[in-house]
Amino acid sequence: MKKIFLACAAFATMIGTYSCTKLDVPVESQYVTSNFPVTDADYTALLGTIYSNLSSSYAVPYWRMQDMSTDEAILPARDGNFDDGGQYRQLHYHSWTFDHPNVISVWQWGFGGINTCNRIISVINASSSSAAKKASSVAEVKAMRALYLYFMMDLYGNVPIITDFPVTTQPANQPRAKVYEFIESELKTVLPLLPAKSSNAATNVGQYGRPTKGMVFALLAKMYLNSGVYIGTNRYQETVAMCDSVQTNTNYFLDAKFRDIFLPTNGPQINETIFAVPYDQQIPGNQFTRFGFFYYLAQAYGFNVGLSIAMSTTPEFYNRFNIPGDDRTKTWLAGPQYYPDGNGGFTSQPVYYPTGTAGVPANTQINIKPDLILTGLKPMDLGNDVLNAQSEGVRSIKYYPDVNIIQATRLNSNDVPVFRLADIYLMKAEAILRGAAPTTINGDAQTPLTLVNKLRTRAHAQAATSIDLDGLLDERARELSWEAWRRNDLIRYGLFEKEYSLPVMGGKTDDLKMNTDPTRRLYPIPSTELKTNPNLKQNPGY
């Protein structure tokens, strides 16, 4: 199904660019009177650009800003390789500037998505479709516009609110609290017009990757949990209420296997997914295997393409995966490596470096080392010998490597969840620990310990006997690693500025040191935007 949905998105993107190079053909790349949206297929194609834009940058550029700026993910240099002008270490050390590539590209991605939403709303409003069809379609687009704006508010703080198309006046920043209020109002307005997750599989296929009531409830829960950061007022009881609203729909429930949620074959059959970004090997975006796998394990996992060896996690973060029996620990490659058993575990057959690997004796088992030991010769550099430096850094296979990966694209077909039921449990648990009253859902008492142990039971992990806020943050790390929420969590906990890089990386001298200024909780307004729009004002500290 995701192939069909993304094909529509790709087609919409293609026809949007075709007329730029063929100036003497009839205008068919935009909807006009002769080809206005009428059927459901027309509307799917019309809305496709919203989703193709979302997938284009969510799984790596946007993810980098949320996770590589924390202890959860790191991309060190290997004797200068993979440094790429220092952009990854700048994220890790919080030393980015307003001309950082991701700062610029993610702003353009987010507001490009918002502009696309505004354009499509104008097309729908001018169409001859029925009032009911217009209303439901506009609601879908406004929900997506609110999601894009939430991403921008979370990253950049005081951002413009843009609802017009075309834009005739250069927009100014709005206070973060006003942006928050606008998103909340939009979500509440569209909520009655959006579909709910159904028990009908065919219906859910059509809804997959598109806004539903559950997505709105989840996004509002995320906003309310972070209200202290966004507007200076805590709204924990409302967080619980939104989580309850998701849970009362019994069509959301935990899947039996944690691993299944992230397989290349994931999709609308995953029961706990509330909203995901669909991916396909032909649709740019999901490159987790390309950047985060370990190159010399490719054949053991059933594929043979050129991959990176660079992206990993920090020892400090990996040390949280310490619960006996926890399936979530198997999402990391650490220690001596063995062939996968096909069921999310490993066999007893060692994986050796391929014969002829430079500098490696024959029959040498691959051994991935958690510690990252700086050489001190170049910034955030580990060196590049195979048995040591290249093998340093635990790798993630949470988005399980796709055996059908092809050299031409090196893309994963794993869909990436944005909101899922596990996060709803953990958000509710945190809100209750922070003072909200617990509730009962479908006869089930919702206490923080009960909610956490639901996830541990699913993961076959030893049950917790108690839970506090610090323990809950660790549980979020185990459950939601590499799902683009770590920065958000650390800021809410007041830990985003915690210095962890140098001590856990071997204590070698480095030219760089983490910037612990709290102004780094917001990214700067990009230099490119400030140059073209004098109404924008830079965030403090830049």
N, C-alpha and C positions, 0 to 999 in steps of 0.2 A: 504494500500500500504506500509506503513512504516513497518508493520509486515513482509511483504515479503522481503523488502530491508534489514531489520535488521536480518532476518533469514539467508540470504546469508552471512552477515557479521559474524554472530555467527558461521555458519558452517565453514567459512574460518578460524576463530580463533580456532575452535575445532580441525580441521584437522592439524593445525599448531602445536598443542600440543600432539596429539595422539601418534606420533612416539617417543615421549620422554619416554613413558612407555611401549611400545610394540616394542622391538628392533629386533624381529625376523620375522617381516612381511614385505612385499614389500613396498618400499618407494612410498607412494601415497599422502603424506601430502604436497609435494611441486610439482610444475609443472615441468615435465621432458618431454622428447621427446614423450612418449606415451600418455600423457594427457595435451599437450600444449594448451593454450587458443586459441579457434577458433571462437566459437559462442559468441553471445552477453551474454548469460548466463554464459559462461566460464569467460568472462571478468568481469562480475558483481561479481562472486565469488572471482576472483583473487583480485579485488580492495576492496573487503569487509573488509579486515583487516584494511585498512586506516580509514574507517568510524566507525568500532567497537572500534578502539582505541580512536577516537575522542570522541565518546559518553561516554566512560568509565570514563572520568575525567572532561569533560567540565562543566557539570551542578552542580558539588559541589566542588571538590578540586581546579580546575582552578577558578571557580566563587568566592570561598572564598578569593583567593589572590587579586582578582580585587575589590570585594565589601566589604568584612569583614575588609579590611585595611582602610576603610573609615567610614563616618557617616551613610552610607546607611544600613549596616547590622551589627549586633552584637550578639554574643552568650555568655551571661554572665553566671557565675556559680550560682547555687542555693544550697547554703549550701555545696559547694564543688562538687555537682553533675554537670556533663557536663563540668567540667574543663578540663579533658583529658590532664593532664600534662601541662596545661597552653597554649596550642597551639592556642586557639582562642583569648585569651586576648593578646597574643604576636602579633597577627595580628592587633588587635584593637589599641594597644599601640605602634605599630611600633618597638617592641623590639625583633623581630625575629632574629635568628642567622643562620649560614650556615648549621646547622643540624636540622632546623625546618622541621617537617614531610612534610608539603606542599611544601616547597622550594625544597626538594629532589624529592618528587613524581611527581610534575608538570614538573620539568626539565626532568625527565626520561620519562614522558608521551609525552612531546613535541618532544624530540629528538628520542624517540622510534617511534613516528609517522613519523618523517623525515627518519629514517632508513628504515622503512617499505616502504615508497614511493620510496626510492632509490633501494631497492631490487626489487620492482615490475617493475620499469623502466627497470632494467637489464633483467628481464624475458620477458617483452614486446619486447624489442629491439632484443632479441635473437629468437623471435618466427617466425613462418612461415606465419603469418597473412599478409594481404595486407598492403602496405605502408600507405594507407589512414587510415586504422583501427589502425595501430601502432601510427600514428601521433595524432589522436584524443584521443586515450587512454593515451598516454604520456602527452598530454596537460592537461587532467583531473588530472593526478597524480601530475604534476608539480604545478598546481594551488593549490592543497591541500598541497603540500610541502611548498609552499610560505605562505599559511595561518598558518601552524604550525610554520614556522620560524618567521612570524610576531608576533605570540603570545610570542615566546621566546625573540625576540628583545624588545618587549614592556615591558616584565617583568624583564629581566636580562641584557639588554643593549648590551654589547660587547660579542657576542656569536659566536661559530664556524659556518662556512658555510660548510656543508657536502653534497656532491653530489655523492660520490663514494660508490659502493657496490661490494665486501666487503670493509670496511675501513682498509687500510693497514698501515696508519700512524696516530698516535694520533693527532687530530686537535687542533689548537690553537685558542684563541679568535680572532675575527676580530673587528675592530672599528665599532661602531654602524652605522656610516654613510656608511660604505662599505656594511654592512648587508642590510641596507635600499636600497642602490643602486641595490644590487643583487635581492631583492624581487621585486622592481619596474621593473627591466629588465625582469625578469621571467614572471611577470604578463602581460606585454605588448607583449611578444613573444607568449604566449599561447592564448591571447585574440581572435585572428581571428579564432581559431580552436574550440572554445567553443560554445555551443548552446545558443540561446537567449530564454527568457521566451516567450511562445507561447500563442495564443488564444485557442489552442487545449488542452482540459483538459487531455486527455490521454498522450499527449506529456509531459505535465508538471509533471504528476505523475512519469514518467520515469526519469525526471531531478531532482526531489525533493531531497533535501539533498545532491546534488552534484554540483560542480562548474558550473556556467553559466557566460555569459558576465556580467550580472548584479552583480554577486558576485565580479568579478574582479573590476568593476567600483566602487563598494561600498568600497572594501578594499583599493583601491588607494585613494579614497576620504578620508578615515580615516587616511591613511598615510600622505597625503598632509595637512590635517587639523592640524596634530601633527608634521609637519616637523620642526617647531621651537624647539620642544623638542628633536626630533630624530637627526637632522643634523644642527640645529642652523640657518636655513634659512626658512622663511615663504613662503608658496606656496598656498595662499588663492584662487587666481584666478583659479588655477588648481583644487582645491577642488570643486569650483563651476562647472567647466567643467565636472568633473567626476559625480557629482550629476545630472547635465543636461543629461548626457549619460544614467543614469538609468531612468530618467523621460521621456525621449523621447520614451521609450518603454511603450506604453499606456496599456499594459497588467499588469503593476504594478499600483495599485490604492488603496486608503485607504478602508479598510473594514468598513462596516456600524457600527459594534459594536466593541468597544475596547476589550471587554471581550472575544470575539470569537477567538482572535489571540492566546490566551494562554490556551484554554480549553483542556481537555484530548483528545478531538476529533479533535484537530487542525491538519493541514497537508497541502497537496498541494492545497487544495481549498482556503486557505487564500491568498488573492490577493496581499497583500503588503509584504509578506515574500520574501526576496531576497535569503537568505541562512539560513537554520535552521539545528539543530542537532536533528534527529529523535530519539524518545524514545519509549520503550515498557516496560511493566511490567516485562518482563523476561530479559531485557538487562540492566545490571548495569549502574547506572549513575544518573538519575534524582531522587533526594531524597528531593525535596523542601517541600513536605507535611510532610515527616517523621521528618525533623528537624525544620520546620518553622511554623507548624500548632499549634493549642492549643488543647491539648489532650482531654479536657473535652467537646469539641464541636464535637467530631467524630461522635457520633450517630445522632446529629442534621443534619449533612451533609451526612448521609446515609452509613457510614461505621463504623466498630468496630475493629480496630487493634491497636497494641501497637505502640505509637508514642512518640516523644520527646515533650517537652514543652518549648524549650530553645531559639531558634533563633528568633530574632525580629529586629526592627529598633530603632534608637535613637529618642528621642523626637524632637531634632533639625531637623532631616530629615523629620519626619512625619508632622511637623508644616508647611511644604511647601504645603501640600495638603489642601489648604484653599480657593479654588475658588468655588463660588456658582455653584451648579448643576453638578460638575465635576464627571463623572463616574469613573475616575481613583482613586478617594478617596475610592470607594467601594472595591478596591483591598486590603484594609487593614482591619483587625479586631481590632476595638478600641471602648471603652465604653461599655455600656450594650449590651448584645448580643441577637439577635433574629434569628429565623429560616430563612434560605435562601428561596427566593421565586422561585428559579429555573431560573430566568431571569437576574441574576446578581445583584439583590437587596435583600431586607429583608422584611419579613412579620412583623406583629405586635405581633406575638407570642413569648414571652421570652423563652430563653434557660436557664434551671436551671441546677445546678450541679447535677449529678446523685445521687439518693437517696443512702445514706450510705457513701458518700465521707467523709473521715476522717476530723473532725474539722469544718464541714460545716453544718449549720442549714438547715432543710428541706425547700424546695422552695426558695432557694437562687439563684437569677439570676446571671449568669456569667457576670463579669464586667472587661474588660481588660483595664489596666491603662497605659497611655503613658509613665509616668515617671519611671525611673529606679533608685531606691534608694539603694545605697550601704550600707551594714551593717558596713563596716570598720573592720570586723573581719577576713576576708579572701580576697585575691586579687580579685577585680572585681566580688564580690559576693553579691547577693541580698537576701540571705536567701531562705527558701523553704516552708513556710506555704502557703496553697492553696489560701486563699482569698486575700493575699497581694503579697508576693514575686513571686509565680508562675504566678500570673495574671499581673505582671508588664512587659511591653514591647509590643508595637503594633506588631501584626503578619501579615504576608503577605499571601494573597490567590490569588495573581496575576496568578500563575500557579494553576488554580482552582483545589481543591481536587478531586481526581478521585474516584467515588463511587465504582469502581471495584477494588480498591486497596486490595491486599491480604497480609495476615500476613507473608507469607513465604519470600517475597521480600521487602514489604513496599515501592515499587517504583511507581513513577508517569509515566503515558503514555503521558503526555504533551510534545510535541516537544518544544525545546527551540530555539528561534530565535537568530541568530548571527547578521545578517543585515536585516533591514526592511525599508520600504519606509519612515516611520516617522523619523527615524534617518537621512535619506538623507535630508529631509526637514530641520531638525534642524542643521545639519552640514552646509548646504548651507546658512541658515540664519546667523549662526555664522561667516562664512567666509566673508559674505557681511558686517556684522557689524564690522569686523576687517579690512575692506578696499577693498575687492573685488567688482568689478562692478556687479550690478544685471543683470539678464537676463530675457528673456521671453520664456516660454515653452508652445508650443501648443496654443499660443495666450494669455497665462496667465502670468501676470507680477509677477516676483518672488522677492518680497520684504520680509525682515525678518518678518514684522508684518503679512503680508498675509500668509506666511508659517506657522507661529505659530498658527494663527487663524484657519487654515485648521484643525489642530489637536484638537484645543479647540472645534470647531464645531462638529467634530466627537464624542468628549467626552461629549457633551452637557454642556460644561463649558462656563461661562461668557467670552465673547470675550475680548481680550486685546485691550487697546487704544493706547499703545506704548510698545516698547520693546527695552531693552539695553542688554549689555553683561551679567550683573548680573541677569537680569530677564530671559535671555535665559538659563543660567545655572540652574535656578530653574525650568524652563520648561523642560529641559532635565531630571531633577530629577523626575518630575511628570510622564513624558511619558516613560522613560526608566529605572525606578527603577527595581532593581534585574535582569538586563539584562547584567551585567558584564562590564559596561562602566564607572562606577563612579570614580574609581581610575584614569583611563585615562583622564577623564574630569577635575578632581581636579588638576592633575599635569599640564595640559595645562593652567589652570587658575592660577597656582601658589598658590593653596590653600591646597595641599595635607598635608602640615605640620601644618595646622591650628589646634590648640588645642581646642577640644570641649568636651572631654569625662567627665572630673570631674565636671565642672560646671552644666551640664545638667543632671547629674546623682545624684543630691541631695547634692553635696558638701561634702560628707563624706570623711574621711581620707582613702586613699588607699596607699598600699605599692608601687604602680606603677604610673608612670607619662608618658604621651606620649612623645616619642622621636621625636623632631622636626628637627633633622638634615636632610638637603636636600638630603644627600646621600641615604636616605631611599626611594627615588623615584625609585631606582633599588633594586631588591632582590639580595642577594649574590649568587655567584656560589656555589653549594652545596658541603659540605665537602666530600661526597662520590666521587664526580667527581675530586676534587683536589687531592685526594689520589691516584686515578688510572690514572690520566692524568697530568703529570708535565708540559705540554705545556699550560694549562689553568692558567690564572692570575685572582686573586680575584678582585672584584669591590672595589672602594675606600670606606672607612668607615667601612670595616669589617675585 
